[in-house]
Amino acid sequence: MSRVGKYPVVVPNGVTVSIAEGEVSVKGKLGVSALRVSDEVEASLDGDHVWVKPRSETKRARMMWGTTRALINNMVKGVSEGFTVNLEINGVGYRAAVQGKTLQLQLGFSHDVNFPIPEDVSIKCEKPTSISITGKDSQRVGQVAAEIRAYRGPEPYKGKGVKYETETILRKEGKKK
């Protein structure tokens, strides 16, 4: 038994789910998301619950059972609440600012790093040292955050660089006399 797949996805108020011809479509206050369901599983709507069941007992069907349920749950959460990833910038002179449709990063290079903001996510900088990335697609928000962090990841000696808000950096001891 799949530990994830056997539970239903609860659809909150204000979210509508429609299932037609192997495609699950979810509509909420933050937009619309759609997912093509694999042939190994079937999704059904029962009141305010979405159930996912495997069509056979093959290994692939059992794998897709939990995966499909998790993807549908993320779509429902994404269109109702959205996903947010917060980044912190540490270092002297390191800062970020949103200018139009680009995120301008000063990360200690001889030039500024301009990151074009994708259409499906929004980026805010309340302080010059914090970045908030918000969107309805969990995978897309995480990917954008990882791309920004990759410009200058945190280094282990002083902790300078871009890091996730919840990330802890294992610090190393510096040179000894």
C-alpha positions as CSV (number, residue, x, y, z in Angstrom):
1,M,0.0,0.0,0.0
2,S,1.2,3.5,-0.8
3,R,1.4,5.5,2.4
4,V,0.7,8.7,0.5
5,G,-1.7,7.6,-2.2
6,K,-4.3,6.0,0.1
7,Y,-5.4,9.3,1.6
8,P,-7.7,11.6,-0.3
9,V,-6.9,15.2,-1.4
10,V,-9.2,17.5,0.5
11,V,-10.5,20.3,-1.8
12,P,-11.0,23.6,0.2
13,N,-13.7,26.1,-0.3
14,G,-13.1,28.4,-3.3
15,V,-11.3,25.7,-5.3
16,T,-12.9,23.7,-8.1
17,V,-11.5,20.5,-9.4
18,S,-12.6,18.9,-12.7
19,I,-11.4,15.5,-14.1
20,A,-11.9,14.8,-17.7
21,E,-10.2,12.3,-20.1
22,G,-7.2,11.6,-17.9
23,E,-6.6,15.3,-17.0
24,V,-7.1,16.9,-13.6
25,S,-7.7,20.7,-13.7
26,V,-7.7,22.8,-10.6
27,K,-9.0,26.3,-10.5
28,G,-8.6,28.7,-7.5
29,K,-8.0,32.3,-6.5
30,L,-4.4,32.2,-7.7
31,G,-5.1,30.7,-11.1
32,V,-5.5,27.4,-12.9
33,S,-3.3,24.3,-12.9
34,A,-3.6,21.2,-15.0
35,L,-2.0,17.7,-14.7
36,R,-2.1,14.9,-17.2
37,V,-2.7,11.7,-15.1
38,S,-0.6,8.6,-16.0
39,D,-2.4,5.6,-17.6
40,E,-1.4,3.5,-14.6
41,V,-3.7,5.4,-12.2
42,E,-7.1,6.9,-12.2
43,A,-8.4,10.0,-10.3
44,S,-12.0,10.4,-9.2
45,L,-13.9,13.2,-7.6
46,D,-16.1,12.4,-4.6
47,G,-17.7,15.5,-3.1
48,D,-14.9,17.6,-1.8
49,H,-12.3,14.8,-2.0
50,V,-10.1,13.7,-4.9
51,W,-9.2,10.0,-4.7
52,V,-6.3,8.4,-6.7
53,K,-6.3,4.6,-7.3
54,P,-3.9,2.4,-9.2
55,R,-5.4,0.5,-12.1
56,S,-3.2,-2.6,-11.6
57,E,-0.7,-4.0,-9.1
58,T,2.4,-3.4,-11.2
59,K,5.4,-1.7,-9.6
60,R,5.1,1.4,-11.9
61,A,1.4,1.8,-11.0
62,R,2.2,1.7,-7.3
63,M,4.9,4.3,-7.8
64,M,2.6,6.6,-9.8
65,W,-0.1,6.2,-7.3
66,G,1.6,8.2,-4.5
67,T,3.3,10.6,-7.0
68,T,0.0,11.5,-8.7
69,R,-1.7,12.1,-5.3
70,A,1.1,14.4,-4.2
71,L,1.1,16.4,-7.4
72,I,-2.7,16.9,-7.2
73,N,-2.3,17.9,-3.5
74,N,0.4,20.5,-4.5
75,M,-1.8,21.9,-7.3
76,V,-4.8,22.3,-4.8
77,K,-2.5,24.0,-2.3
78,G,-0.9,26.1,-5.0
79,V,-4.0,27.7,-6.4
80,S,-5.5,28.3,-2.9
81,E,-2.6,29.4,-0.8
82,G,0.5,29.5,-3.0
83,F,4.1,28.6,-2.2
84,T,6.8,30.8,-0.9
85,V,10.6,30.4,-0.6
86,N,12.6,33.0,1.3
87,L,16.3,33.7,0.6
88,E,18.8,35.6,2.7
89,I,21.9,37.4,1.5
90,N,24.9,37.7,3.8
91,G,28.0,39.6,3.1
92,V,29.4,43.2,3.0
93,G,28.0,45.0,0.0
94,Y,25.8,42.1,-1.1
95,R,22.2,43.2,-1.9
96,A,19.2,42.6,-4.1
97,A,16.6,44.9,-5.6
98,V,13.6,44.3,-8.0
99,Q,13.7,46.7,-10.9
100,G,10.8,46.2,-13.3
101,K,10.9,42.6,-14.5
102,T,14.4,41.8,-13.4
103,L,16.0,41.0,-10.1
104,Q,19.3,42.9,-9.7
105,L,21.8,41.2,-7.5
106,Q,25.1,42.6,-6.2
107,L,27.1,39.6,-5.0
108,G,30.7,40.7,-4.9
109,F,31.4,40.3,-8.6
110,S,32.8,43.1,-10.8
111,H,29.3,43.4,-12.4
112,D,25.7,43.2,-11.3
113,V,23.8,40.0,-11.9
114,N,20.5,40.6,-13.6
115,F,18.0,37.7,-13.2
116,P,14.9,38.0,-15.4
117,I,11.8,37.3,-13.3
118,P,9.6,34.5,-14.9
119,E,5.9,35.3,-15.6
120,D,4.5,32.6,-13.3
121,V,6.4,33.7,-10.1
122,S,6.6,37.0,-8.2
123,I,9.7,38.2,-6.4
124,K,9.8,40.8,-3.7
125,C,12.6,42.4,-1.7
126,E,11.4,43.9,1.5
127,K,14.9,44.5,2.6
128,P,18.1,44.6,0.5
129,T,19.2,41.4,2.1
130,S,16.1,39.3,1.8
131,I,14.3,37.9,-1.3
132,S,10.8,36.4,-1.2
133,I,9.8,34.2,-4.2
134,T,6.0,33.3,-4.5
135,G,4.0,31.3,-7.0
136,K,1.3,28.7,-7.5
137,D,3.7,25.9,-8.7
138,S,5.9,24.4,-6.0
139,Q,8.4,23.0,-8.5
140,R,8.8,26.3,-10.3
141,V,9.2,28.4,-7.1
142,G,11.9,26.0,-5.9
143,Q,13.7,26.0,-9.2
144,V,13.8,29.8,-9.4
145,A,15.1,29.9,-5.8
146,A,17.8,27.4,-6.6
147,E,18.9,29.3,-9.7
148,I,19.2,32.6,-7.7
149,R,21.1,30.7,-4.9
150,A,23.5,29.2,-7.5
151,Y,24.9,32.6,-8.4
152,R,26.7,32.8,-5.1
153,G,26.1,29.9,-2.7
154,P,27.0,30.3,1.0
155,E,30.7,29.7,1.7
156,P,31.6,27.8,4.9
157,Y,34.2,30.2,6.5
158,K,32.2,33.5,6.9
159,G,28.8,32.4,5.6
160,K,28.8,34.9,2.8
161,G,26.5,34.3,-0.1
162,V,22.8,33.6,-0.9
163,K,21.1,31.0,1.3
164,Y,17.7,29.7,2.1
165,E,16.1,31.2,5.2
166,T,15.8,27.8,6.9
167,E,19.2,26.6,5.9
168,T,22.0,26.3,8.4
169,I,25.6,26.6,7.2
170,L,28.2,24.3,8.7
171,R,31.0,26.7,9.5
172,K,34.6,25.7,9.3
173,E,37.4,26.9,11.5
174,G,39.7,29.5,9.8
175,K,43.5,29.5,9.6
176,K,45.4,29.1,12.9
177,K,48.6,31.0,13.8
